[in-house]
Amino acid sequence: MNQEIQSEDIDLPLTRQRAVKRVAIVVLTGERGLCGAFNNNVLKKAEARMEDLRQLGVDYTVISVGKKGNAYFQRRDYIPTERFLELAGIPTVKDSQAICDLIYSLFVAEEVDKVELVYSKFVNLVRSDPIIQTLLPMSPKGEICDVNGICVDATEDELFKLTTKEGKLTVEREKIKIEMQPFSPVVQFEQDPVQILDALLPLYLNSQILRALQESLASELAARMSAMSSATDNAIDLRKNLSMVYNRRRQAKITGEILEIVAGADALSG
């Protein structure tokens, strides 16, 4: 259907391009700590984007999702914040719908001219990349674009496989190209294409937000697992080093006591 209407002059609210005067930045962070630099990396990416917008003279507002991000922005009154949201456990459609409704209303009411999403994209168990993705306006070709305008075909889905390599857990990432079959020229829509897309695009936006929430959670859990593994290794090394220091001092004390006994015995016999 999207292919059919690309050549037609159809105005859809979520694909409407206009001069960017104000940007909404949705920042996804974790609900807990003890996950290394996961939250800091996302917040630094968001701060860098805010600085870029300030240099361009564009206003912005932040929608913070996650306790760590909420605490960060609440301590910084100079950063304009639209809303603070929290997640309860595993992200659900209800959670993504709350974010979707908020940015939808802001964009359609023209309170913001662009919506960007800052989150940590899951790569593998030891790596995640903080990225910026443009949510609104949507690409009329159904593509997913980043802040630099680099777009990826939305039909290129990704498949994650949890497997083992050399006795260790690893995740394989595989892109799957979905073949799009052309519409038959005799296909007719029972409703107007604009009405159908007005119903479908918010659902598509919701799915994009839900996917970002899930990738952010996967990145957080992987970062926490890596941080706890490093902490365990450091604790084992620390225990080993402290045991060596303890044994050396204990041996030195025992040796000193033996020498004192021997010296005292020599003095008595002499």
Disulfide bonds with the S-S distance in Angstrom:
Cys145-Cys151 1.91
